[in-house]
Amino acid sequence: MNTRYRQSAMSNGSRLSAAALFAGFNDRTVLALGLTQTIGYGTLFYAYGVLAPAISREFGVGIDWFFGAFTVGLLLGGLVAPVVGRELDRRGARQVMSVGSLAAAGGLVACAMAPNIWAFSVAVVFMEAAACLVLYEAAFAGLTQIYRYEARRGITLITLIAGFASTIFWPLTQWMLGALDWRWTLLIFAVVHLAVCFPLHVLVLGLAKPVVTAVAATTSGESPPVLVGEARRRALVFYTSAIVMAGLVTSAFPVHMLRIIENEGFTAEVAAVIAMVMGPAQVVARLIEVLCGHRFDSLMTGRVALGALAACIALLLATPGSLGTAIAFAALYGAAQGMITIARGTVPLQLFGPQGYGTLVGRITGLRFLLNAASPFLFALGMAHLSVDAALWVCGGIAVLAFGLFMLLEAPKPA
């Protein structure tokens, strides 16, 4: 970066100004990856739900078929993620993410040209597996390879930028669907990956080299401590378990958010308005991390995130039927989701260091995908055969357990 982010500022108590905190937006790597992440999530995830009804009508199948294919794609992503992580450490983020842009474009073209539902489903599965090569975890690895221990604020900034993906691509996709059709929409998205994402990954990730030494020096010439031995193994179990458990909740809630809020006694229209609070809350939480992150470590971000996740469910169960409670629930959940994304990128860096970062995060991501893919279905099953409140009680218990496990994590101490 033009001005390298100094995580050591946290320890010496320096008070950075807002201007200095936003200096990262002058860095082309942050801006470029923020743009490619916005395009990636917008075209490979958020657009899918908008286009699904039109595609289902053309192929003459139920919309649940599409979400079934999407789930299979996530499961395949769980198998692919560890391989992607190893390749990130072996070849560097530039090569992996550039190939990923080509693969994502190919998947979109295959979907657009599919002659029948079977071919479309196979293309969707491939497309979602290709997403592992270009989305957050790959971008986090790229920043870690360039900035080592100083990658935290870059990670936060790209999540802040990409937080607007749904805000941009939901209405954009709807407009394109009306002006063109779903096939042309997907073809245009493929062109965007080829014309924008591919060259940006090639241009800005040239310095993203694999970390081959056990110690990576910071700009101050010092290397922060990392966990080793038994402490590392214990922390890895606690961290992975907490992130996977939290993912069970954060995978289910976005799909069923409207149903959860409607269960509080609100109409579908009012529930949709309340749910809109999630997006701004997510952005605000990430903005706070950008402005104040130098005052606390990444573990604190994770603690607050998982605490907010447990608190939002507890609040809804304790005081049901209130408009204020429903809004607070949506806001707390949005904030939790925003910060959990940051924690997934920054906590492994703080605890385990940059060496082998891609492989480690890839394995955790793969496990998270595999175990979380069925979460929306299981939550729907719980609502149908028990009740919404019963499903929320289960999710609340999982969130509390995840928070408790995360609280057992301790920052590495100097030898």
Secondary structure by P-SEA (a helix, b strand, c coil): cccccccccccccccccccccccccccaaaaaaaaaaaaaaaccccccccaaaaaaaaacccaaaaaaaaaaaaaaaaaaaaaaaaaaaaccaaaaaaaaaaaaaaaaaaaaacccaaaaaaaaaaaaaacccccaaaaaaaaaaaccccaaaaaaaaaaaacccccccaaaaaaaaaaccaaaaaaaaaaaaaacaaaaaacccccccccccccccccccccccccccaaaaaaaaaaaaaaaaaaaaaaccccaaaaaaaaacccaaaaaaaacaaaaaaaaaaaaaaaccccccaaaaaaaaaaaaaaaaaaaaaccccaaaaaaaaaaaaaaaaaaaaaacccccccccccaaaaaaaaaaaaaaaaacaaaaaaaaaaacccaaaaaaaaaaaaaaaaaaaaaccccccc
